[in-house]
């Protein structure tokens, strides 16, 4: 989710990438690598961010996901204030890179964009690393698991696998692909976004989007019936406290503003959110792997029922 104030907390010991290689199943290993200290918090335009991106590309290559064009990397740039608190602050250009691949479907006229941001917030002035295991190494691991599923079970529609950069800077990666659709890719008909799937003391995860697209309700309910964790729809109504409407708070917001229906899967904010304590060791493997299973099942059901979902329209 979007960047909030960074508070100082104690640093926990995290595994090195070499310690992650033998972990099973694969999403657990992916989470371990992406949230390791070697990634230095994955802040946009840093060496650690580039390392995380290289790992994602390595995994997409292993899985067998096609590039869109001649590369998985899709660079873009944006301007931001040097001091966001000062409206008159000088501006700087930031160079970022989305990672995008495609799994061809039987119907190549439209695509489902399955998305997760891989950037995080870096380090604080004391040198503590914000490893972002839940936010959002967990979502990227689910993204890779979804890619593996559709390689093994070819989809009905094109599946765009999109790992976004610069979400923490204002959904910049998602805004880029909505404003400037990826050349060579089918038009995006739907967005399934994963952001924070790894930590929930109450063992529950939320699906935001059915308020805007009611045809999603049975998909969420059927997936909930099969889940090992608690899945519920919510956090998507403007009638709620604005802080409890997640519609625009992660990358799905860019798609929603572009008129593209979405489903967002994620947990509630917690004490480790945007803290150095958001570490691999903090993640409950049973909950996380249950959330990954939910993510994959939602993707499968949306692909199977896309005509109903999109045909049902977005009413709100």
N, C-alpha and C positions, 0 to 999 in steps of 0.2 A: 504494500500500500504506500501512499504518498509520504514523503519525508516529513517527520515531525521533529520536535526538539530532541536533541541527543543528550542523554543524561549519563553521568559517570557511574559505572558499577564495576564490580570485581571481574577480572578476566578468568575464564575457565580454560583448562588445558584441552586442546582439540587435537585430533589425529592428523598426522601428516598424510599427504596424498598416497604415499607408499603403503600406509596402513589400511587404506580403503580398498585396495585391489582385490583382496580375497573375501570381501564381505558379500553376503547374499541375503535376499535376492538383488537383482541389478538396481532397482530404484533406490535401495538402501545404500549401495555403493556410490551411485550417482549423487545422492544427497551428501554423502560424506566428502566426496571430492570437491563439489561446488562450494561447500561451506568451510573448506579447510583454510588454515592461516595463509597458505601460499597464494590465495586469491586476494588477500589484503582488503577484504570488504567489497570488492568488485565495483568500486566507484567508477562512474563513466569516465572515459579517457585516461585510464590508468593501466599500468602493467598488469595488475591483478585482474582487472576487468577483461583485458585481452587474453589472459590465461584461461579464464572461465569460458570465454568465447571459443577458444581453441579446443577446449575439452568438449564442448557441445558439438562443435563441428566434427570432431573425431568420432563421437558417438553416433551422430547422424550418418556418417559415412559407414560405420560398422553395421548399423541397422539396415542401411540400403535405401535411405530417403534420397530422392532426386533433388538436384539443385533447381532453382528457378533462374534461368539464364546460365551463365558459366561459373557461378560461385554461390556458396551459401551466404556470403557476406554482402550486405546491402548497406553501404555507408550513407549517412546523412549528417547534416549539421543544423545547429540552431543557435540563437543568441540568448544569453541570459545576463541578468545584472550581476556584477561582482559582489554587491551587497543587496540581497533581496529585501532587506529592511528599509533601504533608502530608495525612494522613487526616482531620485536624480542620479543614482549610481551609474558609473560607466558600464558598458556592456562588453561581453566577451563572446567569441565564437567557440562553441563546443562541438567537437567531432565525435560522433557516435556510430555504432554499427548494429543493425538488426541482423539476426541469423534466421534465414528463411529457406525451407525446403518444401517439397510437395510429394505426396503419395497419390498417384493418378487413380481416379475413380472410373467406374463404368460410364457415368455421365460426367463429361468434362466441361459442361457449359457453366457450372457454378461451383463454388468452393465453400467449405467450412474452414474458417480460420481457428485453429486450436492454438492458444497463446499462453505465454508465461514470461514475465520479465526476469532477466538474469542479473541485472545490475543491483547494487545495494548502496550503502551510504559511506563505505570506506572506513576511515579511522578518525578518532577524535584527537584533540591537541595533545593529549597525554600519550598518544601512540597506541591506545587500545583499539583492537580490530572489531568491527561490527560484521561478524561473519554471515549473518542473515540466513541461518539454516531454515527457519520457517519462512522468512521473508527474503528471498523467495526461491532458495535452492530446492525447497519441497515442491514448488510448482513446476520448476524446470524438470525435476525428476519425473513428475507425473506426465509432463509433456513428452518426454522421451519414452516413457512406458506406453503412452497412447500411440506414438509413432510405431513402436514395435508391434503393438496389437494390429494396426492397420496394414503393416507389411505382411503379417501372417494371415490376416483376414481382409482381403482387398475390399475397399470401401465402394459404396454406390456413387459417391461424389468425390471430387478432388478434396484432399485434406491438406491444407496449408499448415505446416508446422512452423510456428513463428516464436522465436525467443527474442523478446524485445529488450533493447537498451534504453536507458534514460527514463524509465518509468518514474523513478524517484525524483526526477527533475520536472515532473508535470506531464506524465504520459507521453513523452516526446516520441518514443519509438512507435507506439500505436497511432498517434496523431499523424505521423509521417506516412504510414501505409494507407490510412484512410484518406488523407488529403492527396496523396500521390500513389495510386494503386500500383502494385508491383507489375512491371512490364513482363508479359509472358504468362501471367497467372490468370486463372479464371476469376470472374467477379466474385467477391465475397458475399455470400447470402446469409451467413450466420457466424457469430463469434462465440466460442467456448473458451473462457478465460480462467486460468488457475493462478491464484495468488494466496499463499499461506495455507498449506494443507497439512502442517506437521505437528501442531501443538494445540491441544484443547483439554483443559482439566475436566470439563464436563463430557468429554467424548462425543461432542457433536460438531457437525460441519453444516454450513448453510449454502443454499443455492438461491442466488438473487437473480431475478429476471422474469419469473412467472407473472408478477404484477403487470409488467409491460407486455408480455406475450403469454396470454393464458393457455395457449396450446401446449406450453411446456409443463403445465401442472401434472398431467398424467405421467409424463416421462420422469419427473422428479419423484413422484409417488411410487412408481414401479421400481425405480432404482433404490429408493429407500427401503422397500420391502426386502430387497436382496442384500442389503448392506450389513456389514459387521459392526458399523458405527452408526450413530444417529444422524440421519440426513433430513433436513427440513427446509422448506422454502420460506424466504423472508428477507428482511433488510433491503427492500427495493421499492417501498411505497413512500411517496412524498407526504403522505398523511402522518407518517411517523415523525418523531424528533429528527431534525435534519442530520444529526450525527449518526442516526441509525438507518439512513438511506444510503446504501453503498453504490447506487447506480453509477455515479461518476468518480468513485474513489480508487479505481484501478483501471487497467487498460481497456476494459469493456466500455468505460465511459466514452472513449474516443469513437468506438463503433456506434454506440447509442446515439451520440450527437450527429453521426453521419447517417442515421436512419437505418442502421443494420441491427436486427434483433440479436440478443445475447443471452448467455447464461454464465453467471460468475459463481465459481466454487471457492469457498474459503472459510476460515475460522474467524471467530471474534478476536478483537484486540486482546492482548494479555500482557502480563508483567515483563515479558522478554521482548516485546515489540520495540524495534529500533533501540535495542540495548546490546552491549557486548555479551550478555548472557544468552542471546539467541544463537546457541551453539548446537552442533551435532549431538552432543551428550544430553541436551535438553529435550530432544525429540523422543517421543514414545513410539517405538517401531511398530507396535500393533496398531495404534491409531493411524500413524502415517501410512502404513501399507493398506489399511482399510480405506483410507481416503484416496489413495492411488487407484484402488479397485473401483471405487465410486466414480472417479474421474474418467476412467476408461469406459465404464459401462454407460455413463452419460453420453460420451462421444459416440459410442456405438448406436445407442438409441436415437440420438439426434440425426445421425447419418441415415438410419433406416426410415425415420419419420420426417425427413426434411420438408417434404411437400406439405404435410400437415402443419408443421411448425411455422413455416414461412407463409403458407396459404392461409393459416389462421390469423395472420396479421399481428401487428403490434397495436393493441387497443389503447394503451396508456402512455 
